[in-house]
Structure formats: C-alpha cells, structure tokens
C-alpha cells in the first residue's frame, strides 16, 4: 500500500475536504492578529489553544485535512533566531 496518506484517503472516498479559513475563524472569535508581523503564527506562541480549538472544530465539521497556522511564521520575519 502507498505510504502517502492522501492517496490512502482517496482510495476510500472520491474527494478530500480541507479545513476552512483560519483568519475568518480568528476574527469570528474576536482575536486581533494584525499587530504582529507573524500574523496567525504569533498565536503559536501566545495562544496555541485557540488554534487547536479551531482545527478541532474543522475536523468535527467534516474536514479530512487541517493545514498549519504558520503563515508568515518564518523566524527571520520577526527578527528572532
């Protein structure tokens, strides 16, 4: 069997459902992220629980795949090593 998990999933169903918009969910929860150059990646440091909650909500809603919250999360963008 192929080790690629997406191919394994497609062998059992004709489509894959991805998670939704992280920024939209953050805004809906009243979280302001425009003060950081790291955008939602800042929450990985400051409030990882809210990211976990959003990912779980997408999985509970039927998503097969959740994507990372690391948009603009490169360390050099914030000047930290």
Secondary structure, DSSP 8 states (H G I E B T S, - for coil): --S-HHHHHHTTSS---B---HHHHHHHTT---TTSTTGGGHHHHH-HHHHHHHHHHHHHTT-SB---S-TT--GGGTT--
